[in-house]
Amino acid sequence: DIKISTSHSDRSQIQSLPPLQPSINPKHFRDFNGMITNKLLLVGAVLLATSSTVAAFAAQGLKRNSGGTFFHSNRLSPATWALHQSSGEDPLEGMSEERKKNLFQSLLRDLQIEGVPLLGCDANQVHTMSAALWTTMSELSESDDEQRACLVLEDIPIGALQAFADDFLVLKTQDRLMENLKELSRISVSIVGKGVGPAMLIETTARTEAEKAEKNARAAAVGNPDESKCTAAVKTFVDRMVIREQTCPYTKTPDLAGAGLESKGVKPAAVAYRYSPTTDACGAVAAFWNSVCELIATPEDQLSTTLLSLPGIGSGQSAEAHSRFAAVVEIIGRYLCLYRGDGMFGLVHFHPSYERNLIEPQGTAAYGHLPPQSWLRPMLKKSGNLDEAENFTEEQLEHSNYQRRSPLTVINILRVSQLNAAAGPLSIFDLELEDGRTEKASGLVTYTRNAIRLGNIDRATLDAAVDAEVAMTK
């Protein structure tokens, strides 16, 4: 199972969530107020289960009117008012469980009075929780209006919800990322009642004229991408770069991965090509988590890996497009690692103008990316390729970027079990860098082999291939 941190400040405190039950109905969570549409982001099997939340709310004392919505006839309760006004570090300290329960019910009722939809979700693991959160955030983000929604996750520890809310708050203070994630600035995420119950309140402010212009510019940059053309272009890239150039020796066709690992317990299985036309960062993260849900729900011998195409994220080959791509995939990796999902999945990021020297952090490892270009020469030396280490020009080393230059933004979601089988027990090693530092590195054989192969192909040939595949998407 993906592990979940029960404390944002001390991630060594880990709790495993209960296993996903096979009887769960593969549907999206239900909107009980009819204010948010049920929307699955183009993934065939997503385990965001519809729960019996009506019964749960009824047990808490909420009633439904003839129109199907919940109502409560009282004004804001004294307990609720006291909690909102509390300035203490922990207003819940010393409060009995019964009082917390009653206070949580009161807060939900107050939200109902204010017209906030309550969305119940049966998520009981990190991946379903994350898919629910980001899909809800995506739908609110798509609208230009001020909106609010409350997501009730009764089977998720409050510490896990708090970790998400705390990190999202930190993210919004990080100017380097927010410069390329402008749509997140109008979104706020908080725990209902400061953690009195397992519910998240997601709020958006109304878009300003400047924010509307930014949103429209994103849409104009990508135009109207065609899924079939984009998928065909990605498969052409896989055939050229991954198979014919052998940048991954365990993929033999664009539709089958894991070949050659049978002796290590891995059976070759299908490659899933998934697609989302979203231009919104929340939409991209939601599509990612829905793809993760599908991988977890599908046996490994039926589905090996997923290639998620996101043509609306960092569309084009400009510096601005690359910065947008880099920021979005960084937060995708960030929220996977927040709950230690990197122990279950590995990521590989692709973009038409992929440039490792422009990825942060530039001088050390970045999750889902190539090793820094400054590491390649020491890696060539480490692998015994002394001639290339001494004689390759910096331009030749830059050619290594082309193994990640796909026709559009793509995220390859890989099962760690297969990565471990392919890498072997000696995949992590100490690398002595030219500046005297020693760093932990991995993928010595693969990255040096690819650097040599691509370094010996002239740049014009590489550029022509990328341009031809980009043209296929039009």
C-alpha positions in Angstrom: 0.0 0.0 0.0 1.0 3.6 -0.5 1.9 4.9 3.0 0.3 7.9 4.5 1.9 10.4 6.8 -0.2 11.0 9.9 1.8 14.0 10.9 2.8 16.8 8.5 5.7 17.8 10.8 6.9 14.3 11.4 6.6 12.1 8.4 8.3 9.2 10.2 4.9 8.6 11.8 3.3 6.4 9.1 0.0 4.6 9.0 -1.1 2.2 6.2 -4.6 2.8 5.1 -7.0 -0.2 4.8 -6.7 -2.2 1.5 -9.2 -1.2 -1.3 -12.2 -3.6 -1.3 -12.8 -5.2 -4.7 -16.6 -4.7 -4.2 -16.3 -1.0 -4.4 -18.3 0.4 -7.3 -16.0 2.2 -9.8 -17.8 5.6 -9.9 -17.0 9.1 -9.0 -18.1 10.5 -5.6 -21.6 11.9 -5.6 -22.6 15.6 -5.4 -25.7 15.7 -3.1 -26.6 19.3 -3.9 -26.3 19.0 -7.7 -23.9 22.0 -7.8 -20.8 20.1 -9.2 -21.0 17.7 -12.1 -19.7 14.2 -11.9 -16.6 14.2 -14.0 -14.0 11.5 -14.6 -11.0 12.8 -16.4 -10.9 10.3 -19.4 -9.8 7.3 -17.4 -11.8 4.1 -17.9 -11.5 2.6 -14.5 -11.3 5.0 -11.6 -11.9 3.8 -8.1 -13.6 6.8 -6.6 -16.5 5.0 -5.1 -20.0 6.4 -4.6 -20.8 6.0 -0.9 -23.9 5.7 1.1 -23.3 9.2 2.4 -27.0 10.1 2.6 -27.3 7.5 5.4 -24.2 8.8 7.1 -25.5 12.3 7.2 -28.9 11.1 8.3 -27.2 9.3 11.3 -25.6 12.6 12.2 -28.9 14.4 12.4 -29.1 16.1 9.0 -32.4 15.8 7.1 -33.3 16.1 3.5 -36.0 18.2 2.0 -38.2 17.2 -0.9 -35.7 18.7 -3.3 -33.0 16.3 -2.2 -30.8 18.8 -0.5 -30.0 18.9 3.2 -31.3 21.7 5.5 -30.9 22.9 9.0 -33.2 25.5 10.6 -30.9 26.9 13.3 -28.5 29.8 13.2 -24.8 29.4 13.8 -24.4 27.4 17.0 -22.5 28.8 20.0 -20.0 26.0 19.8 -19.4 26.7 16.1 -19.0 30.4 16.8 -16.5 29.7 19.6 -14.4 27.5 17.3 -14.3 30.1 14.6 -13.3 32.8 17.1 -10.7 30.7 18.9 -7.1 32.1 18.7 -5.5 29.2 20.6 -3.0 26.9 19.0 -5.3 23.9 19.4 -8.9 24.8 20.1 -9.8 21.1 20.1 -7.4 20.2 22.9 -9.3 18.6 25.9 -12.5 18.4 23.9 -14.3 15.1 24.3 -15.0 12.9 21.2 -18.7 13.3 21.7 -18.4 17.1 21.7 -16.2 17.0 18.6 -18.8 14.9 16.9 -21.5 17.3 17.7 -19.4 20.3 16.7 -18.6 18.6 13.4 -22.3 18.1 12.7 -23.0 21.7 13.5 -20.3 22.9 11.1 -21.7 20.8 8.3 -25.1 22.1 9.0 -23.8 25.7 8.9 -22.2 25.0 5.5 -25.5 23.7 4.3 -27.2 26.8 5.3 -24.7 28.8 3.4 -25.4 26.7 0.3 -22.1 24.9 0.2 -22.5 21.4 -1.4 -21.3 18.5 0.7 -19.6 15.8 -1.4 -19.3 12.4 0.2 -16.5 10.0 -0.9 -15.7 6.5 0.1 -12.0 7.0 -0.4 -10.0 5.0 2.1 -6.6 5.2 0.6 -4.2 8.0 -0.5 -4.8 7.5 -4.2 -8.6 7.7 -4.1 -8.4 10.6 -1.6 -6.0 12.5 -3.9 -8.1 11.9 -7.0 -11.2 13.1 -5.2 -9.5 16.3 -3.9 -7.8 17.3 -7.1 -10.9 16.5 -9.3 -13.0 18.7 -7.1 -10.4 21.4 -7.2 -10.3 21.1 -10.9 -14.0 21.5 -11.4 -14.1 24.6 -9.2 -11.0 26.0 -10.9 -12.7 25.7 -14.3 -15.4 28.2 -13.3 -14.6 31.9 -13.2 -17.1 32.4 -10.3 -16.5 32.3 -6.6 -17.4 28.8 -5.4 -17.1 26.5 -2.4 -17.4 22.8 -1.9 -17.0 20.5 1.2 -15.5 17.1 0.6 -16.3 14.6 3.4 -13.8 11.7 3.7 -14.9 9.7 6.7 -12.3 6.9 6.2 -9.3 9.1 5.9 -7.2 10.1 9.0 -7.5 13.8 9.7 -3.7 14.0 9.9 -3.6 13.0 6.2 -6.0 15.8 5.3 -4.1 18.3 7.4 -0.8 17.3 5.7 -2.4 18.2 2.3 -3.9 21.5 3.5 -0.6 22.5 5.2 1.5 21.7 2.1 -0.9 23.5 -0.3 -0.7 26.6 1.9 3.1 26.4 1.7 3.0 25.9 -2.1 1.1 29.1 -2.5 4.0 31.0 -0.8 6.6 29.6 -3.3 7.0 32.3 -5.9 9.2 30.2 -8.2 6.3 27.7 -8.7 3.4 30.0 -8.4 4.7 32.2 -11.2 3.8 29.3 -13.5 0.8 28.0 -11.5 -1.2 31.2 -11.5 -4.6 29.5 -11.3 -3.8 28.0 -7.9 -3.6 31.5 -6.4 -7.4 31.8 -6.2 -7.9 28.4 -4.5 -7.9 27.8 -0.8 -8.0 24.4 1.0 -8.7 24.0 4.7 -9.8 21.4 7.2 -13.4 22.0 8.4 -13.4 23.1 12.0 -9.6 23.1 12.4 -9.6 19.3 12.3 -12.8 18.6 14.3 -13.9 16.1 11.6 -12.7 14.5 8.3 -13.8 17.1 5.8 -12.0 19.5 3.5 -13.4 22.9 2.5 -12.3 24.0 -1.0 -12.9 27.6 -2.0 -12.2 29.7 -5.0 -12.4 33.5 -5.4 -13.9 35.0 -8.5 -11.4 35.4 -11.4 -10.2 38.8 -12.0 -9.9 40.2 -15.6 -6.2 39.5 -15.5 -6.8 35.9 -14.4 -9.4 35.4 -17.1 -6.9 36.6 -19.7 -4.3 34.2 -18.4 -6.8 31.3 -18.6 -7.8 32.3 -22.1 -4.2 32.5 -23.2 -3.6 28.9 -22.0 -6.6 27.7 -24.0 -5.5 29.6 -27.1 -2.0 28.2 -27.0 -3.2 24.6 -27.3 -6.2 25.2 -29.6 -8.3 22.1 -30.0 -6.1 19.1 -29.6 -7.2 15.8 -31.1 -6.8 12.8 -28.9 -6.3 10.3 -31.7 -3.6 12.5 -33.3 -1.8 13.1 -30.0 -1.8 9.4 -29.1 -0.5 8.5 -32.5 2.3 11.0 -32.2 3.3 9.7 -28.7 3.3 6.2 -30.0 5.6 7.3 -32.9 7.9 8.9 -30.4 8.0 5.7 -28.3 8.7 3.6 -31.4 11.5 5.9 -32.5 13.2 6.8 -29.2 12.3 4.1 -26.8 12.4 1.1 -29.1 14.6 1.8 -32.1 17.1 3.9 -30.1 16.7 1.5 -27.2 16.6 4.1 -24.5 14.6 1.5 -22.6 15.6 -2.1 -23.3 12.4 -3.6 -21.7 9.9 -2.0 -24.1 9.7 -3.9 -27.4 6.6 -2.4 -29.0 4.6 0.8 -28.2 1.8 -1.3 -26.8 3.8 -3.8 -24.6 6.2 -3.2 -21.7 8.1 -5.3 -19.3 9.6 -7.6 -21.9 12.8 -9.3 -20.9 12.1 -9.2 -17.1 10.3 -12.6 -17.0 13.1 -14.2 -15.0 12.6 -11.5 -12.3 8.9 -12.2 -12.0 7.6 -9.5 -14.3 5.2 -10.5 -17.1 5.0 -8.3 -20.2 1.7 -6.4 -20.2 -0.1 -3.6 -22.0 0.9 0.0 -22.1 -2.1 2.3 -21.3 -2.3 5.5 -23.3 -4.4 8.0 -21.4 -5.3 11.6 -22.3 -6.7 14.8 -20.8 -7.1 18.0 -22.8 -7.1 20.2 -19.6 -5.0 23.3 -19.6 -5.5 23.7 -15.8 -2.9 22.5 -13.3 -5.5 21.0 -11.0 -7.0 19.2 -13.9 -3.6 17.7 -14.8 -3.0 16.6 -11.2 -6.5 15.1 -11.1 -5.9 13.2 -14.4 -2.6 11.9 -12.9 -4.3 10.6 -9.8 -7.1 9.0 -11.7 -4.4 7.2 -13.8 -2.8 6.0 -10.6 -6.2 4.7 -9.4 -6.5 2.7 -12.6 -3.0 1.2 -12.2 -3.6 0.2 -8.6 -7.0 -1.4 -9.5 -5.6 -3.3 -12.5 -3.3 -6.4 -12.0 0.2 -5.9 -13.2 0.0 -8.7 -15.7 -2.8 -6.9 -17.4 -1.5 -3.3 -17.3 2.2 -2.6 -17.1 2.5 1.1 -17.3 0.7 4.3 -18.3 1.6 7.2 -20.6 -0.6 10.2 -19.7 -0.7 12.8 -22.5 -1.4 16.4 -21.4 -1.2 18.5 -24.6 -2.7 21.5 -22.8 0.1 21.7 -20.2 3.1 23.6 -21.5 1.8 23.6 -25.0 4.5 24.5 -27.6 8.2 24.7 -27.5 8.8 28.1 -26.0 10.7 28.8 -22.8 7.4 29.8 -21.2 5.8 26.5 -22.2 8.8 24.6 -20.7 8.5 26.5 -17.4 4.8 25.7 -17.2 5.4 22.0 -17.9 8.2 21.9 -15.3 6.0 23.5 -12.6 3.0 21.2 -13.2 5.0 18.0 -13.2 6.9 19.2 -10.1 3.7 19.5 -8.1 2.5 16.1 -9.4 5.7 14.5 -8.0 5.4 16.6 -4.9 2.0 15.3 -4.0 2.9 11.8 -4.8 5.9 12.0 -2.5 3.9 13.8 0.2 2.3 10.4 1.0 5.3 8.4 0.0 3.7 7.1 -3.2 7.2 7.2 -4.8 7.6 3.9 -3.1 5.0 2.4 -5.3 5.3 4.4 -8.6 8.1 6.1 -10.5 7.6 9.0 -12.9 9.3 9.9 -16.1 8.5 13.4 -17.6 8.6 14.4 -21.3 8.1 17.7 -23.2 8.9 18.9 -26.7 11.6 21.2 -25.6 12.8 19.2 -22.6 16.0 20.9 -21.1 17.5 19.4 -18.0 19.5 22.5 -17.3 16.2 24.4 -16.8 14.7 22.0 -14.3 14.9 22.7 -10.6 17.0 21.8 -8.7 19.6 22.1 -11.5 22.6 20.7 -9.7 21.1 17.7 -8.0 18.5 14.9 -8.6 15.0 16.0 -9.5 12.2 13.4 -9.2 11.0 12.2 -12.6 13.8 13.9 -14.5 17.1 13.1 -16.1 20.2 13.4 -14.0 21.8 16.9 -14.2 23.9 17.4 -17.3 26.8 18.2 -15.0 26.6 14.6 -13.8 26.9 13.0 -17.2 30.7 13.3 -17.6 31.4 11.8 -14.1 28.8 9.1 -14.9 30.6 8.2 -18.1 33.9 8.0 -16.2 32.2 5.8 -13.5 30.9 3.4 -16.2 34.3 3.1 -17.8 33.5 5.1 -20.9 36.6 7.2 -20.6 36.9 8.2 -24.2 33.5 9.8 -24.3 34.0 11.3 -20.8 37.1 13.1 -22.0 36.1 13.9 -25.6 32.4 14.5 -25.8 31.6 18.2 -26.2 29.0 19.9 -24.0 26.7 20.1 -27.0 27.0 16.3 -27.4 26.1 15.8 -23.8 23.1 18.1 -24.3 21.7 15.6 -26.8 20.8 13.5 -23.8 17.7 15.8 -23.5 16.3 14.3 -26.7 15.3 11.1 -25.0 12.7 13.2 -23.2 11.6 15.4 -26.1 8.2 14.0 -26.9 5.6 15.7 -29.2 3.7 17.0 -26.2 3.7 16.8 -22.4 3.6 13.2 -21.3 4.0 11.6 -17.9 5.0 7.9 -17.8 3.8 6.3 -14.6 5.9 3.2 -13.8 5.4 0.5 -11.2 8.4 0.6 -8.8 8.3 -3.2 -8.7 9.3 -3.2 -12.4 11.9 -0.5 -11.9 13.5 -2.5 -9.2 13.5 -5.6 -11.4 15.1 -3.7 -14.3 17.7 -1.8 -12.2 19.0 -4.7 -10.1 20.5 -4.5 -6.6 23.4 -2.1 -7.6 21.2 0.7 -9.1 22.2 3.3 -6.4 25.8 4.4 -6.3 28.0 7.2 -5.0 29.0 9.6 -7.8 32.0 11.9 -7.4 31.3 15.2 -9.2 33.7 17.5 -10.8 33.2 20.1 -8.0 34.3 17.7 -5.4 30.8 16.8 -4.1 29.6 13.2 -3.8 26.0 12.5 -4.7 23.8 9.4 -4.7 22.9 8.6 -8.3 21.1 5.8 -10.1 20.6 4.5 -13.7 24.3 4.4 -14.5 24.1 1.9 -17.4 20.9 3.3 -19.0 21.8 7.0 -18.8 25.4 6.6 -20.0 24.3 4.3 -22.8 21.7 6.8 -23.9 24.1 9.7 -23.6 26.6 8.0 -25.9 24.0 6.9 -28.4 22.3 10.3 -28.7 25.6 12.2 -28.5 26.7 10.5 -31.7 23.6 11.6 -33.7 23.7 15.1 -35.2 21.4 17.7 -33.8 19.7 18.4 -37.1 18.5 14.8 -37.3 17.2 14.8 -33.7 15.4 18.2 -34.2 13.8 17.0 -37.5 12.4 13.9 -35.7 10.9 16.0 -32.9 9.4 18.5 -35.3 7.8 15.7 -37.4 6.2 14.2 -34.3 5.0 17.6 -33.1 3.4 18.2 -36.5 1.5 14.9 -36.2 -0.5 16.5 -33.3 -1.9 19.3 -35.5 
